[in-house]
Amino acid sequence: MRKSVLKIPGLIIMMTISLMGLAQKTDTVLLRNGNIVTGEIKNMKFAKLSYDVDGPGTISIKWEHIVKISSNKTFQVTMQNGDVLITRLDSVFFEQPNITLDRIIEIVRINDRFIQRLDGSINLGFNYAKSNSDLQFNFNSSITYRKPKAEINFKISSVITDNATDTMTKKQDATFDFYRKLENSFYLNVLLGWQQNTELGLENRFILPVVAGKILLNNNHQRLLTGAGLSGNLEQSSGSAEYSTSLEGMLIISFKEFKYSTPKISIDARVAIFPGISDWGRLRMSFNLSSKIEIFKDFNVGLNFYDDFDNRPPDGALSKNDFGINFTIGYEFGK
């Protein structure tokens, strides 16, 4: 009898844990073929719903295959017109005027835990050319922390090249920025960063840009945004211990396209133009283009192209233009 009594608390605990696990996966998805799937909605981005179900785990469902979704949890929902809503995906939400699945661009779960609000990627690359003994290593990584209507991003990238003449060039940067969504598809972006490009004679540059802009195109497969602002710079040229300050304008255009066919492909392009204000007549430009193909879940291969131009580079520059193409292997997490 005593042993049976002792087993009761353990049995209650196990039943409680099981019920908690079941309670977390009460979201429902109705598919066009009539099937109803019960699980847990993770997010929806670029026309793909990430959905956690018992057994298979997290699966991907194309958005066009879904007729109806339902959840009593809280999400950040971005609409096609730019509105950002904090809501439950229940019958009250979908009964509102102009609320349909076709108008939903993005769904992000509002999680309570810090770690659950993080997503990012890690990419590595290595190139070698025997003809000129060029050896190149490249690395880039990003981490994003999401809050309702806001994001905090940390990015770092490094391209180091060594050749037969024992000349080493470095192109490196790190940025920490805050992105805030505003009404009517407008946004505000504040950034703190560091840059280095020895090919252009730049040893150190600390930047503080403030940019405001508008999202011009926002659907389940494409993003197009523009922005303008000012950037305060603290710059040191190669071989010098002195720093100089400058103020620049900043114009940016960013475009991303994603296709969740097989294989999954993404293309991301960004152009930034920096006309000098305090150093009138100086013009800098930066162009980045990256493409990725998913080879299996969360792992991808890609090509990155970059081109940096400065018509008045710092003293010690080897050129006014620096460009390169890198092959990468990457991993994404928290998506």
N, C-alpha and C positions, 0 to 999 in steps of 0.2 A: 504493500500500500504506500509506504514511504517513497519508494522508487517512482511510483506512478505520479505522486504529488510533485516530485522534483522535476519530472518530465514536462509538467504542464506549463511552467514559465517559459521553458525553451520552445515548446510548441507554439505558444502565443507569440513569442518574438519572431519565429520563422514565418508565421501566418501574417504578422504585421508587415514584415519586410516584403513578402510576396504581394500583399495587397497594395503597398506603396508603389512597387514596381508596375503593377497592373494599372494603378491610378494614373501614372505618368503617361501611359500610352493609350489615351482615350480619344485622340484626334481621328477624324474619319475623312477619307478621300473617296469620292465617287468617280469612277472612270467611265469613258464613253462606251465601253463594252458592257456596262452594267455592273461590273464588280465593285464592291465596297471594301476598302482596305483600312484596317484599324492600326494605328501606330502613333508616332510622335513627329510632328512637323519640326524640322530643323531650320530650314530657310528656303527661299526661292530666289534664284538669281539667274539672269540670262536664260529664261524659259526652262529652267530645270528645278524641280522641287526635290530637295533632299529630305528623305522620309525614313524614319527609324521604325522597323517592324521586328517582331519577335522571329527568331530563326535566321533569316538572311542578314539581319542587321540593317545598316543604312543603305538605302537604295535610291536611285535617281528616276524620277518620273517626268517625262516631257510635259510641259505646261498645257500644250494643246490637246493632250489626251485626258485632261481633267475637266469634269463637268461641275463638281461642287466640292468644297472643303469646309470643315467645321472644327473649331477648337475653342476651348474656354481659357486658353493661356493668352498672355499679352505679347503682341508683336508690334514692330515698327513696319508700317506698310507704305510704300512709295507708289503713288499713282502716276499715270501717264502725263497728267497735266502739271506735275511737279509737287502736288500736295504730299506732305508727309504726315501720316496719321499714327497715333499710338492707340491700339484697339485690340479687341478680341475678334476672332474670325467666326462670329456666331450669326444667328439669324437676324439679330438687330442690326448688325453692321451691313449685311448684304441687302437688307430692306431699304437702305437709304438710296435716294435718287443718284443715278449715274455711277453706282457701285456694281461693277461686274468683273468677272475674272479677266476679261480681255483688257481692262483698264489698269490692272495691277502689274507693276513693273518689278517690284522687289518686296520680299518679305524677310524680315530679320527677327529672330526670337529675342525678346528682352530677357536675358538671363540674369539671375541674382549673383551668381558666382563670377569672380574676376576672370578666372581661367577660361570660362565658357564664352566670354566676350572677345576672346583673342582669335585672330586668324592671320595667316601669313604664308610665306614661301621661302625656300632656300635653294639657290642655284649655283652650280659649280661648272667651270670650264677649263680646258687645258689644250693649248695648241702648240705644235712644233713644226718648223720648216727647216729641213736639212740643208737646202740650197744656201741659206744665209745664216743658219744656226739660230734663228729667232725662236725664243722660248717665251710663251705667254701664259699667264695664269689669270683667270677672272673669277670673281665671286660677287654675288649680290643676294641680299636678303631683305625682307620686309615683314613687319609685324604691325597689325592694326587692332586697336582697342575701340570697340563700338559702344556708344551710349545713344539714347534717343536723340535723333536729329543731329548727331555729332560724331566725329571720329578723331582719334589721335593716332598718328602714324609715325613709325620709325623705320627709316630705310638706310641701308649701307651698301656701297658697291666699290669694287676695287679691280683695276686692270693693271697688271704689272708685266712689263715686257723687258726681256734681256736678250742681247744679240752677241754676235761674235766679236764685236769691237769693245765688249765689256761696258757698253752704254746701257744703263737701265732707265726706263721711263715709267712714270707712275701717273695713273689717272684714278683718283679716289674721291669719294664724297660720302657724307653722312648728313641726313636731314631728320629733323624732328618737327612735325607740323600738326596744327589743329585745323580741322575742316568742319564748318558749320553750315547746315542746310537752312536756307531762309525761305520766305514765301515766294510763290510764283517762279519757282525753278532757279532762284538766285542762290548764291553761296558766298561765304567768306572764308579765306584761307590765310593763316598766319604761320610763318615757317622760320625756323632757326637752323642754319646749316653750316657745314665746312666743306671746302673743296680743295683739291690739289691736282695740278696737271703740269708736270715738268716739261712736256713737249711744248707747251705754250708759255714756259717760263714762270709758271705759277707755283710757288712753294706752299702758300697758305692763303685761303680766302674765307673769311667768316661773313655770312650773309644773313640779313633779316628782312625778307620780303613780306609785304602785306598786299594781298590780292583779293579783289572782288570780281565776281563773274556771273555768268548765266549758263545753264544747261540748255542748249539749243535743240538737241535730239536725245530722246530718252525712251527707248522701247526694249523689248525683251532680248534683242540681239545687238543693239548698237547704243553707244554713248558718244555725244559730241558736246564739248563745253569750251567756252572761251573765257578769258579773264584779263584784267589789266590792274596794274598797281605800281608800287614803288619798292625799291630794294636798297637798303643801306649796307655798304660793304666795307670790310677792313681787310686790306690786301698786302701780301708780302711776296716779292719776286724772288726767284731762285738766286742764291748766293748773296742775299742781302738780309740784314738784321732789322731793317726799318720797315714799318708799316705805313700804308697810306689809306686814307678814307675816301669814299666816293658815294655818290647817289645816282642811281640808275632808274629809268622806267622799266616796266616789265609787261610784256604782252605774251599770252600763251594760248595755244590751241591744242586740245587733247581729244583723241578719237580712239574708241575701242570697239572691236567687233568680235562676237563670239558665236560659234556654231556648235551645237551639241549633237551633231550627226556623228557617225563613226568613221574615222576617229574624231575626238573633240579638238577643235582648233580655235585659237584666240590670236588676235592681232591687236597690238597696242602701239599707238604713235603719239608723240608729243613734240611740239615745236615751241621754243621759248626765245623771244627776242628782247635784248637789253640795250636800249639806246641810252648813251651817256647823258647825264644832266649836269653834274658838276664838272665832268670831263667831257665837255661838248665836242661832238664829232666822233667819239669812240663808239663802236658798235660791236656787241657780242651776240652770237647766236648759238643755240644748242638744239640738236635734233636727235631723237631717240626712237628707234623702231624695234619692236620685239615681237616674235611669233613663237607660239608653243603648240605642240601636239601631244596629247595624252597617250602614253604607250600602255599603261594600265593604271588602275585607280590611284589617284593622287600623285602619280609620277609622270613626268613629261620630259621631252627633249625640245630644244628650241634654238633659234638664232637671234642674236642681238646685234643691231647696227647702231653706231653712234657717230656723230659728227659735231665737233666743237670748233667755232670760228671766233677770232678776235682780231679786228683790223689794227689795233694798237696793243699787242701783247706786252707783258712785263719784260724788263731787261733779262736777257739770258734765254729767251725763247728760241727754240730750234725751228719753229714754223708759226705761221698765222692760223694754220688749220690742222686739226688732229681728228682722225677718224679710224674706225676699226670694225671688224666683224668677228663675233665670238659665238662659238657653239657651246651650249649649256645642257646640263642634266639637272632637273630640279624636282623638288618635292613640295607639295602644298598641304597645309594643315588647317583645321578649323573651318573649312569652307562649307 
